[in-house]
Amino acid sequence: EKENTERSFAFREAYPDDTTSSCANILCTQANPASASSDLILRAKAWQIRNRMEVNRALRSWFQKKYSPFPSQMCSKLIPERQMDGVKEAMDLWKTEYGNEVARCKSQNDVAIASLFTTMYPIDHERPLAAHLLVSTSPSINNTIPLAASALKWIEARREFYKAGVEQWELRSARQFLFLYGRHNLCEFKPAHQNVYCAQVFNRSTSNPELAYSNNDMSVQRPGSASCYPAAFADLTNDRCMFRVRIDEAPRSSNWLTFGVAKRGMANSSSDGVGRTANTWGLSDDRSSTSSRTSVSSNGTELAQFRKLQQGDVLTAIVDVREGWVEVSINENEASHAIVIPPGTSDEYVFAMTFANDHRVTIISDTSMAMMPLSATGATKSMMEVNDGTIYLNSDHSCMWNNFKKQLKLILTENDED
């Protein structure tokens, strides 16, 4: 109590003019779980506790001005989990005062979204596959993409028709694969990661606030030597999930660039980086050294080495937390290593990175990029056989491969039951 009183007085001294409005602005623009322990946020929240009614009015006023002229519409559309603490409170306050208006806006949004998918795909028998492709790439963001959200609503209304249409497509796809590759051994194929769920954005609420976020939180850069081992995290969207980033800027500088997967709860500053800290697994590269190599490590123990990282490299981590493994790689097939991790669920793990000075990365979540070697002319082929006999499949043929495996498994299961 005494501490909160002192913080409240300190906040008033720092913002003597319009203290309450300043408090609301700070809560709505800077307060999140990552900054909860900072002096500024603690003082602002202490002032809020001492002046609850005035701060509530200021929060409502901030929300109305920020989202004018349609605050109720925005209140029905914003996702609370992605907002600053003050914005969450302002949304709750607005719903309390204008609940009927917010409910009407939400109903109008639902009607508009429901009609979007059927308008874009007017041919009925094409809708099951279209809906499947829209919703299968990343379920965690479907509610933020109108067309995907509309497809989800259509699936809920036409569940049996959707299921039958997808099954027919899977069977056709499996037959196409058998026609193309029927003479090859199943062990020869190396598919692209076509059907693996992808992490789409960095989670700013848990990542280090001193990092610079851009491109709708898909890009992160460490400004100079900000913080100490500043970490950025991306949530797993499924128990089997992929995290791919491109290194956009990698100047010769100080500190480490690390990449991989960690148990949820890893510090967003002052750790030893991914792979070098307890309960972390992945790649670590000392960017101040020109002679060292990139280490593949598990809980601080080195397992293997890759070459040094450089600008333009694509780093990939594919994790299956149910089975208990993560595979990290550089440029897909250039170098890769699988690491055993404790089995768990997607809620227990996060993808993680820490940054060297002035380094910048961008998440790559599209599946159209070929994940296989290139021919001598630079052209990507649908199938390529390299010296070891491995056949690398492109994304389309990898999809056929997965559907063929599914049909084969169904046939074997039926035979076992007979």
C-alpha positions in Angstrom: 0.0 0.0 0.0 2.8 2.4 0.9 4.7 1.5 -2.2 1.6 2.2 -4.4 1.1 5.5 -2.7 4.7 6.5 -3.4 4.4 5.4 -7.0 1.2 7.4 -7.4 2.8 10.5 -6.1 5.9 9.9 -8.4 3.6 9.6 -11.4 1.8 12.9 -10.6 5.1 14.6 -10.3 6.3 13.3 -13.7 3.0 14.3 -15.4 1.6 17.3 -13.4 -0.5 18.5 -16.4 -3.5 16.4 -17.1 -2.2 13.5 -15.1 -5.2 11.2 -15.6 -5.2 11.6 -19.4 -1.5 10.8 -19.4 -2.1 7.7 -17.4 -4.8 6.5 -19.8 -2.5 7.2 -22.8 0.4 5.2 -21.3 -1.8 2.3 -20.3 -3.3 2.1 -23.9 0.0 2.5 -25.8 2.8 0.9 -23.6 1.3 -1.4 -21.0 1.6 -5.1 -21.8 2.8 -8.2 -20.0 6.4 -7.6 -21.2 6.5 -4.1 -19.7 4.4 -4.8 -16.6 7.4 -4.5 -14.2 8.8 -1.2 -15.6 8.7 1.8 -13.3 6.5 3.8 -15.7 3.8 1.2 -15.9 3.8 0.5 -12.2 3.4 4.2 -11.4 0.7 4.6 -14.0 -1.2 1.6 -12.6 -0.7 3.0 -9.1 -2.3 6.3 -10.2 -5.2 4.3 -11.8 -5.8 2.4 -8.5 -6.0 5.7 -6.6 -8.2 7.4 -9.2 -10.3 4.6 -10.8 -13.3 6.5 -11.9 -11.4 9.4 -13.5 -9.0 7.0 -15.3 -12.0 4.9 -16.6 -13.5 8.1 -18.1 -10.1 8.9 -19.7 -9.8 5.3 -21.1 -13.3 5.6 -22.7 -12.4 9.0 -24.1 -9.1 7.6 -25.5 -10.9 4.7 -27.1 -13.5 7.0 -28.7 -11.0 9.4 -30.1 -8.7 6.6 -31.3 -11.4 4.8 -33.2 -13.6 7.7 -34.2 -16.1 7.8 -35.9 -16.9 4.1 -35.4 -15.7 3.0 -31.9 -18.5 0.4 -31.4 -17.7 -1.2 -34.7 -14.0 -1.4 -33.7 -14.9 -2.7 -30.3 -16.7 -5.6 -32.0 -13.7 -6.4 -34.3 -10.6 -5.9 -32.2 -9.1 -9.1 -30.6 -8.6 -8.3 -26.9 -5.6 -10.7 -26.5 -3.6 -8.6 -29.0 -4.3 -5.3 -27.4 -2.4 -3.3 -24.8 -3.7 -3.5 -21.2 -5.4 -0.1 -21.3 -7.1 -0.9 -24.6 -8.6 -4.1 -23.2 -10.0 -2.2 -20.2 -11.3 0.5 -22.5 -13.1 -2.1 -24.7 -14.7 -3.6 -21.6 -15.8 -0.2 -20.4 -17.2 0.7 -23.9 -19.1 -2.6 -24.1 -20.6 -2.0 -20.6 -21.9 1.4 -21.7 -22.8 0.7 -25.3 -23.5 -3.0 -25.2 -26.5 -3.0 -27.6 -24.7 -1.0 -30.2 -21.6 -3.2 -30.1 -23.8 -6.4 -30.3 -25.6 -4.9 -33.4 -22.2 -4.2 -35.1 -21.0 -7.7 -34.3 -24.2 -9.1 -35.9 -23.7 -7.0 -39.0 -20.1 -8.2 -39.3 -21.1 -11.8 -38.9 -23.7 -11.5 -41.7 -21.1 -9.8 -44.0 -18.4 -12.4 -43.3 -20.7 -15.4 -43.8 -21.6 -14.2 -47.3 -18.0 -13.5 -48.4 -16.9 -17.1 -49.0 -19.9 -18.1 -51.1 -19.6 -14.9 -53.1 -15.9 -15.6 -53.9 -16.6 -19.3 -54.7 -20.0 -19.4 -56.4 -19.6 -23.0 -57.7 -20.8 -25.4 -55.0 -18.7 -28.4 -55.7 -15.5 -26.3 -55.7 -16.2 -25.0 -52.2 -15.0 -27.9 -50.0 -11.4 -27.8 -51.4 -11.3 -24.0 -51.4 -12.5 -23.9 -47.8 -10.0 -26.7 -46.8 -7.0 -24.8 -48.3 -8.1 -21.5 -46.7 -8.5 -22.8 -43.2 -5.7 -25.5 -43.0 -2.7 -23.2 -43.3 -2.9 -21.5 -39.9 -5.9 -21.9 -37.7 -4.7 -19.4 -35.1 -5.3 -16.4 -37.5 -8.4 -17.6 -39.3 -10.6 -15.2 -37.2 -8.5 -12.2 -38.3 -8.7 -13.0 -42.1 -12.2 -12.3 -43.3 -12.2 -14.9 -46.2 -10.8 -17.6 -43.9 -13.3 -16.8 -41.2 -16.1 -16.9 -43.8 -14.9 -20.3 -44.9 -15.0 -21.6 -41.3 -18.6 -20.5 -41.0 -19.5 -22.2 -44.3 -17.8 -25.4 -43.0 -19.8 -25.3 -39.8 -23.0 -25.0 -41.8 -22.1 -27.7 -44.4 -20.0 -30.1 -42.4 -20.9 -33.4 -44.1 -20.7 -31.9 -47.6 -17.4 -30.4 -46.8 -16.0 -33.7 -45.4 -17.1 -35.6 -48.4 -15.6 -33.1 -50.8 -12.3 -33.1 -49.1 -12.2 -36.9 -49.0 -12.8 -37.0 -52.8 -10.0 -34.5 -53.4 -7.6 -36.5 -51.2 -8.3 -39.7 -53.1 -7.8 -37.9 -56.5 -4.6 -36.4 -55.2 -3.3 -39.8 -54.0 -4.0 -41.4 -57.4 -2.1 -38.6 -59.1 0.9 -39.2 -57.0 0.7 -43.0 -57.7 0.6 -42.2 -61.4 3.6 -40.0 -61.3 5.8 -41.9 -58.8 4.5 -45.4 -58.7 7.8 -47.0 -59.6 9.8 -45.4 -56.8 10.5 -46.6 -53.3 8.6 -44.7 -50.6 11.8 -44.1 -48.7 13.3 -42.0 -51.5 11.1 -39.0 -51.1 11.8 -35.7 -49.3 8.6 -33.7 -49.2 8.4 -29.9 -48.7 6.7 -28.8 -45.5 3.4 -28.2 -47.3 1.0 -29.3 -44.6 2.8 -28.0 -41.5 1.1 -25.2 -39.6 3.2 -22.0 -39.6 3.8 -19.4 -37.0 2.7 -16.1 -38.6 3.7 -13.3 -36.3 5.9 -12.4 -33.4 4.0 -12.1 -30.1 4.7 -8.6 -29.0 3.0 -9.1 -25.6 5.7 -11.6 -24.5 8.6 -10.4 -26.6 11.2 -7.8 -25.6 9.7 -4.3 -25.9 13.0 -2.7 -26.9 13.1 -4.6 -30.2 11.7 -2.8 -33.2 8.7 -4.5 -34.8 7.3 -3.8 -38.3 5.5 -5.4 -41.2 2.5 -6.3 -39.0 4.8 -7.9 -36.4 6.3 -10.2 -39.0 9.7 -8.4 -38.9 11.9 -7.7 -35.9 15.2 -5.8 -35.6 17.4 -5.1 -32.6 18.3 -1.4 -32.7 22.0 -1.2 -31.9 22.8 -2.8 -28.6 19.4 -2.4 -27.0 18.7 -4.6 -24.0 20.7 -7.8 -23.2 19.9 -10.9 -25.3 16.6 -9.4 -26.3 14.2 -12.2 -27.3 11.2 -12.3 -29.6 8.7 -15.1 -29.4 6.2 -16.6 -31.8 3.4 -18.9 -30.6 2.9 -22.5 -31.9 -0.3 -22.7 -33.8 -0.5 -26.5 -33.5 1.3 -29.4 -31.8 3.2 -29.8 -35.1 4.3 -26.4 -36.3 6.9 -24.7 -38.4 8.8 -21.4 -37.9 10.7 -19.9 -40.8 12.5 -16.6 -40.9 14.7 -14.9 -43.4 17.8 -13.0 -42.2 17.2 -9.5 -43.8 20.2 -7.7 -42.2 23.3 -9.3 -40.6 26.1 -6.8 -40.3 29.3 -7.8 -38.6 28.6 -6.8 -35.0 28.5 -7.8 -31.4 26.5 -10.4 -29.5 24.7 -13.6 -30.6 21.9 -14.4 -33.1 20.0 -17.5 -31.8 17.0 -19.3 -33.2 14.8 -22.3 -32.3 12.3 -23.4 -29.7 12.0 -22.9 -26.0 9.8 -23.8 -23.1 7.2 -21.1 -22.5 8.6 -18.7 -19.8 12.0 -18.1 -21.3 13.1 -14.6 -20.3 12.8 -11.9 -23.0 16.1 -10.4 -21.9 19.3 -11.4 -20.1 19.3 -15.1 -21.0 22.1 -16.9 -22.8 20.1 -17.3 -26.0 18.3 -20.2 -27.6 20.1 -23.5 -27.4 22.5 -22.1 -24.7 19.9 -21.6 -22.0 18.1 -24.3 -20.0 14.9 -25.6 -21.7 15.9 -24.2 -25.1 16.9 -26.0 -28.3 18.3 -24.5 -31.6 21.0 -22.6 -33.4 23.4 -20.0 -32.0 25.9 -17.9 -33.8 28.4 -15.5 -32.2 28.3 -12.6 -34.6 31.4 -10.9 -33.2 33.5 -13.9 -34.3 34.6 -14.5 -37.8 36.1 -17.9 -37.2 33.5 -19.7 -35.1 30.7 -21.7 -36.6 27.0 -21.9 -35.9 26.3 -24.2 -33.0 23.3 -26.6 -32.8 22.7 -27.0 -29.1 20.3 -28.5 -26.6 20.1 -27.0 -23.1 23.6 -25.6 -23.4 25.2 -28.8 -24.9 26.5 -28.6 -28.4 25.3 -31.4 -30.7 26.6 -30.3 -34.1 27.9 -27.3 -36.1 26.8 -25.5 -39.2 28.6 -22.8 -41.2 28.2 -19.2 -40.0 24.9 -17.5 -40.7 24.7 -14.7 -43.3 22.3 -12.2 -44.8 19.6 -14.0 -46.9 19.7 -17.3 -45.0 16.3 -18.9 -44.3 16.2 -20.5 -40.9 13.6 -23.2 -40.2 12.4 -24.9 -37.1 9.8 -27.7 -37.3 8.6 -29.0 -34.0 6.3 -31.8 -33.0 5.7 -31.4 -29.3 3.5 -34.5 -29.0 6.3 -36.7 -30.4 9.0 -34.7 -28.7 11.4 -33.5 -31.4 12.5 -30.3 -33.3 14.4 -30.1 -36.5 16.4 -27.0 -37.3 17.8 -26.2 -40.7 19.5 -23.6 -42.9 18.0 -22.9 -46.3 15.9 -26.0 -46.1 18.2 -28.7 -47.4 21.6 -27.1 -47.0 22.1 -28.3 -43.4 19.6 -29.7 -40.8 19.7 -31.5 -37.5 16.9 -33.1 -35.3 16.9 -32.6 -31.6 15.0 -34.5 -28.9 12.8 -32.4 -26.6 10.5 -33.3 -23.8 7.0 -34.3 -25.1 4.3 -31.8 -24.3 1.6 -29.6 -25.9 1.8 -26.4 -28.0 0.8 -24.3 -24.9 4.1 -25.4 -23.2 6.4 -24.2 -26.0 7.2 -21.1 -28.1 9.5 -20.4 -31.0 12.2 -18.0 -29.9 15.0 -15.8 -31.2 17.6 -13.5 -29.6 19.3 -10.9 -31.7 22.8 -9.5 -32.3 23.2 -5.8 -32.8 21.3 -4.3 -35.7 20.2 -7.7 -37.0 16.8 -8.0 -38.6 14.6 -11.0 -39.6 11.2 -11.5 -41.2 8.9 -14.5 -40.8 8.2 -16.4 -44.0 4.9 -18.1 -43.7 3.9 -18.7 -47.3 4.1 -22.2 -48.7 4.5 -21.2 -52.4 8.3 -20.9 -52.0 10.0 -24.0 -53.4 11.6 -26.0 -50.6 14.1 -28.0 -52.6 17.4 -27.6 -54.5 17.5 -25.7 -57.7 18.7 -27.0 -61.0 21.9 -25.7 -62.6 19.9 -23.1 -64.5 18.2 -21.9 -61.4 14.8 -23.2 -62.4 12.7 -25.1 -59.8 11.4 -28.5 -60.9 8.6 -30.5 -59.5 10.9 -33.4 -58.7 14.7 -33.5 -58.4 16.9 -36.4 -57.7 20.3 -35.7 -56.2 23.4 -37.9 -55.8 22.2 -39.8 -52.8 19.1 -40.9 -54.6 16.7 -38.7 -52.6 13.8 -37.2 -54.6 12.9 -33.7 -53.5 9.3 -32.8 -54.1 7.8 -29.4 -54.6 4.8 -28.1 -52.6 2.1 -29.5 -55.0 3.7 -32.9 -55.2 4.3 -33.0 -51.5 0.6 -32.4 -51.0 -0.1 -35.4 -53.2 2.5 -37.4 -51.2 0.8 -36.7 -47.9 -2.6 -37.6 -49.3 -1.2 -40.9 -50.8 0.3 -41.8 -47.3 -3.1 -41.1 -45.8 -4.9 -43.3 -48.2 -2.3 -46.1 -47.8 -2.7 -45.9 -44.0 -6.5 -46.2 -44.4 -6.1 -49.3 -46.6 -3.6 -51.0 -44.1 -6.0 -50.2 -41.2 -8.9 -51.8 -43.1 -6.8 -54.9 -43.8 -5.8 -55.3 -40.2 -9.4 -55.1 -39.1 -10.4 -57.8 -41.7 
